Amino acid sequence: MFALKEIKSNPEDNTKQQSSLKRIGNFIKEARLSRNQSVEELASDLKIGSHQLKAIEEGNEEELPEKVFIKAMVRRISQKLKLDTEFIMNELKTERQEIKIEEIVEEVAKKTRKSKDSSSLGFWIFILISGFLGLVASSLIFNLFSESFQNQTPKQELIKKTK
């Protein structure tokens, strides 16, 4: 088996921004070059187009067929180059997981923004209702007290008159 540690040690290949196909393409290219094989020779052995092999090595998905076919080609290439096929296939699946995580984070962020917008609207409605209820309650209380003061005024006058 070809040592993948040698390939992984290249710091330019280990950037997180690279897609999984680009990382796998770098593994395949390094393995092919270490065996002194040209792109045309390997493509001929595998009976695939040399342009497809170049696209895999460059991580250029636009020039490749459906994902199912890409997986099959990557599997055949890694077996032909005696690479750790299981490791490479897991690397190919890694991109999907990263995309799913990013999609989930985006959905949560959108929901949070929506809930903030709706909660601020709810907050203002609550403030308006509270203010209206406070106004009604204070006017009722004021009316009760003013009536009681009006009723007390004659009593106070009677008390003063009796003295």
Phi, psi and chi 1 to 4 in degrees:
 res  aa     phi    psi   chi1   chi2   chi3   chi4
   1 MET       -  145.7  -71.9 -130.8  152.1      -
   2 PHE   -79.3  136.6 -176.7   75.9      -      -
   3 ALA   -75.9  113.0      -      -      -      -
   4 LEU   -76.2  -17.7  -68.9  174.4      -      -
   5 LYS   -62.0  -36.0  -69.2  179.6 -176.9  175.8
   6 GLU   -63.4  -39.3  -65.4  173.5   19.8      -
   7 ILE   -70.8  -42.5  -62.2  169.6      -      -
   8 LYS   -68.4  -20.3  -69.9  168.3   75.4  173.9
   9 SER   -73.5  -13.8   65.6      -      -      -
  10 ASN   -71.4  113.1 -171.5  -10.2      -      -
  11 PRO   -64.3  -25.8   19.1  -26.0      -      -
  12 GLU   -67.7  -28.6  -65.7  172.4    2.5      -
  13 ASP   -83.3  -14.3  -63.8  -19.6      -      -
  14 ASN   -99.8   18.8  -72.3  -27.3      -      -
  15 THR   -72.8  143.5   59.6      -      -      -
  16 LYS   -71.0  -17.7  -70.0 -175.7  179.2  179.2
  17 GLN   -75.4  -19.1  -65.0  174.1   -9.7      -
  18 GLN   -71.2  145.5  -72.5 -177.8  -27.2      -
  19 SER   -76.1  164.2   71.2      -      -      -
  20 SER   -65.6  -35.6   62.6      -      -      -
  21 LEU   -64.8  -37.1 -174.8   60.7      -      -
  22 LYS   -65.1  -42.6 -178.4  120.8  173.7  116.4
  23 ARG   -63.0  -44.7  -69.9 -170.1  -53.4  -96.3
  24 ILE   -64.8  -40.7  -68.8  167.0      -      -
  25 GLY   -59.0  -38.3      -      -      -      -
  26 ASN   -66.0  -40.4  -73.9  -26.1      -      -
  27 PHE   -59.3  -48.4  -68.7  157.4      -      -
  28 ILE   -64.0  -43.5  -70.0  169.8      -      -
  29 LYS   -62.2  -45.1 -175.2  175.1 -176.8  178.0
  30 GLU   -61.4  -42.7  -71.0  -71.9  -33.4      -
  31 ALA   -65.8  -42.0      -      -      -      -
  32 ARG   -63.6  -44.5  179.2 -178.1   56.4   77.0
  33 LEU   -66.8  -34.8  -68.8  173.8      -      -
  34 SER   -67.6  -21.8   71.4      -      -      -
  35 ARG   -96.6    6.6  -72.4  172.8  174.0   68.5
  36 ASN    54.7   41.8  -66.2  -36.2      -      -
  37 GLN  -105.9  141.6  -88.0 -170.9  -46.3      -
  38 SER   -85.4  165.9   70.2      -      -      -
  39 VAL   -60.3  -42.3  171.6      -      -      -
  40 GLU   -64.4  -40.9  -70.2   76.8   19.1      -
  41 GLU   -63.3  -48.0  -71.7  173.3  -24.2      -
  42 LEU   -65.7  -42.0 -177.1   58.2      -      -
  43 ALA   -63.3  -38.9      -      -      -      -
  44 SER   -65.6  -42.7  171.3      -      -      -
  45 ASP   -61.6  -38.3  -71.1  -13.4      -      -
  46 LEU   -88.1   -8.2  -65.8  168.0      -      -
  47 LYS    59.0   45.7  -63.9  179.7  177.4   48.7
  48 ILE  -126.6  164.0   62.0  171.9      -      -
  49 GLY   -70.8  141.6      -      -      -      -
  50 SER   -65.2  -31.0   60.3      -      -      -
  51 HIS   -65.6  -33.6   67.4  -78.3      -      -
  52 GLN   -70.0  -41.3  -71.0  178.5  -32.7      -
  53 LEU   -63.6  -41.6 -179.3   56.7      -      -
  54 LYS   -62.1  -42.0  -75.0  179.0 -173.8  176.1
  55 ALA   -63.5  -38.7      -      -      -      -
  56 ILE   -65.6  -46.1  -71.0  172.6      -      -
  57 GLU   -62.4  -32.7  -73.8 -176.1   -5.9      -
  58 GLU   -89.0   -9.0  -65.9  168.8    0.9      -
  59 GLY    72.3   28.2      -      -      -      -
  60 ASN   -94.3   90.3 -165.8   -5.7      -      -
  61 GLU   -68.7  -24.1  -71.9 -173.4   56.3      -
  62 GLU   -63.2  -29.1  -67.3   82.8   32.3      -
  63 GLU   -92.2    5.0  -64.7 -179.6   21.1      -
  64 LEU  -112.2  158.6  -66.0  168.8      -      -
  65 PRO   -74.5 -163.5   24.9  -31.0      -      -
  66 GLU   -56.6  158.7  -61.0  -67.9  -41.4      -
  67 LYS   -56.9  -36.1  -67.6 -120.5 -177.8 -145.2
  68 VAL   -59.9  -42.7  174.9      -      -      -
  69 PHE   -71.5  -35.9  -62.4  109.3      -      -
  70 ILE   -61.2  -45.4  -65.6  172.1      -      -
  71 LYS   -58.7  -45.0  -73.9 -178.6 -177.5  179.1
  72 ALA   -62.6  -42.2      -      -      -      -
  73 MET   -65.9  -43.9  -75.0 -170.2  -79.4      -
  74 VAL   -62.4  -40.9  167.1      -      -      -
  75 ARG   -61.2  -47.3 -177.2  179.1  -59.7  -81.6
  76 ARG   -64.3  -40.6  -73.7 -179.0   50.5 -144.3
  77 ILE   -64.4  -45.9  -67.0  166.7      -      -
  78 SER   -66.2  -34.1   64.9      -      -      -
  79 GLN   -69.1  -41.2  -71.5  169.9  -15.8      -
  80 LYS   -64.4  -38.2 -179.8   71.8  175.1  174.3
  81 LEU   -86.5    2.3  -65.7  173.7      -      -
  82 LYS    58.2   43.8  -64.1 -176.4  172.6   97.1
  83 LEU   -91.0  169.2  -62.0  173.2      -      -
  84 ASP   -74.6   95.4 -174.1   -7.2      -      -
  85 THR   -62.1  -41.0  -54.5      -      -      -
  86 GLU   -62.3  -43.1 -173.3  176.5  -35.3      -
  87 PHE   -61.7  -45.1  171.0   77.5      -      -
  88 ILE   -66.5  -40.1  -71.3 -174.4      -      -
  89 MET   -66.8  -36.1  -63.6  -47.8  -70.2      -
  90 ASN   -65.8  -37.9  -74.6  -24.4      -      -
  91 GLU   -63.3  -37.2  -80.6  -68.1  -53.1      -
  92 LEU   -66.3  -33.6 -167.6   58.2      -      -
  93 LYS   -76.4  -21.4  -67.6  176.7 -172.5  173.8
  94 THR   -57.8  -39.1  -57.8      -      -      -
  95 GLU   -62.0  -40.7 -175.7  175.2   36.1      -
  96 ARG   -59.2  -44.1  -81.3 -165.0 -158.8  152.2
  97 GLN   -62.9  -41.0  -66.4  169.9   -8.0      -
  98 GLU   -63.9  -40.6  -69.9  172.1   -0.1      -
  99 ILE   -65.1  -42.7  -70.6  172.1      -      -
 100 LYS   -61.4  -41.5  -73.8 -178.9 -177.4  176.8
 101 ILE   -63.7  -43.7  -69.1  170.0      -      -
 102 GLU   -63.1  -40.3  -70.4  172.5    2.7      -
 103 GLU   -64.0  -41.1  -71.4  173.6   -1.4      -
 104 ILE   -63.6  -43.4  -69.4  169.8      -      -
 105 VAL   -61.7  -41.6  168.0      -      -      -
 106 GLU   -64.1  -42.8  -72.9  176.1   17.6      -
 107 GLU   -62.2  -44.0  -75.5 -179.4   34.6      -
 108 VAL   -63.4  -40.9  168.4      -      -      -
 109 ALA   -63.2  -41.4      -      -      -      -
 110 LYS   -64.1  -44.4  -73.9  178.3 -174.9  176.7
 111 LYS   -64.0  -38.6  -72.8  179.5 -177.5  177.2
 112 THR   -64.1  -42.8  -56.3      -      -      -
 113 ARG   -63.1  -42.7  -81.4 -173.4 -127.4  124.2
 114 LYS   -64.2  -42.9  -74.0  179.8 -177.3  177.2
 115 SER   -67.7  -33.7   67.0      -      -      -
 116 LYS   -65.2  -42.4  -76.4 -177.9 -179.1  177.2
 117 ASP   -63.7  -46.3  -67.4  -18.0      -      -
 118 SER   -70.9  -33.7   63.2      -      -      -
 119 SER   -70.6  -33.5   65.5      -      -      -
 120 SER   -69.4  -36.6   64.1      -      -      -
 121 LEU   -64.8  -43.9  177.6   64.5      -      -
 122 GLY   -61.0  -38.8      -      -      -      -
 123 PHE   -61.2  -45.3  172.8   75.2      -      -
 124 TRP   -68.4  -36.7  -72.7  110.4      -      -
 125 ILE   -63.2  -42.6  -69.8  172.5      -      -
 126 PHE   -60.2  -43.8  175.8   74.7      -      -
 127 ILE   -61.9  -44.6  -67.1  -65.5      -      -
 128 LEU   -63.5  -44.6  -73.1  173.0      -      -
 129 ILE   -64.8  -42.8  -69.2  172.4      -      -
 130 SER   -61.7  -42.7  -62.4      -      -      -
 131 GLY   -62.8  -43.9      -      -      -      -
 132 PHE   -63.0  -46.1 -179.6   72.8      -      -
 133 LEU   -63.1  -38.8  -70.4  175.0      -      -
 134 GLY   -63.4  -40.7      -      -      -      -
 135 LEU   -64.0  -45.8 -179.5   65.4      -      -
 136 VAL   -63.4  -46.0  168.8      -      -      -
 137 ALA   -63.4  -42.4      -      -      -      -
 138 SER   -67.6  -36.7   62.6      -      -      -
 139 SER   -68.4  -37.2   66.3      -      -      -
 140 LEU   -63.5  -45.4  -73.5  174.2      -      -
 141 ILE   -64.2  -42.3  -68.3  171.6      -      -
 142 PHE   -61.1  -43.2  179.4   74.3      -      -
 143 ASN   -62.7  -40.9  -75.1  -22.3      -      -
 144 LEU   -62.6  -46.6  -76.0  174.3      -      -
 145 PHE   -67.8  -38.7  -78.5  121.1      -      -
 146 SER   -66.7  -35.6   65.7      -      -      -
 147 GLU   -66.2  -41.0  -73.8  176.6   10.6      -
 148 SER   -67.9  -34.7   66.3      -      -      -
 149 PHE   -68.0  -38.5  -76.0  130.5      -      -
 150 GLN   -66.2  -37.1  -72.7  173.9   -3.4      -
 151 ASN   -71.4  -28.1  -67.5  -23.1      -      -
 152 GLN   -79.6  -26.6  -74.0 -179.1   -1.5      -
 153 THR   -58.7  -46.5  -52.8      -      -      -
 154 PRO   -65.6  -34.7  -20.6   27.4      -      -
 155 LYS   -63.0  -41.4  -69.8  179.1 -175.1  175.9
 156 GLN   -66.0  -37.4  -70.7  174.5   -8.7      -
 157 GLU   -66.3  -38.7  -71.4  177.4    6.2      -
 158 LEU   -64.6  -39.4  -72.4  173.0      -      -
 159 ILE   -64.5  -42.8  -66.3  173.4      -      -
 160 LYS   -65.9  -37.3  -74.4 -178.2 -176.9  178.1
 161 LYS   -68.7  -35.5  -71.8 -179.4 -178.5  177.9
 162 THR   -73.0  -20.2   53.9      -      -      -
 163 LYS   -81.1      -  -71.6 -174.0 -179.8 -178.7
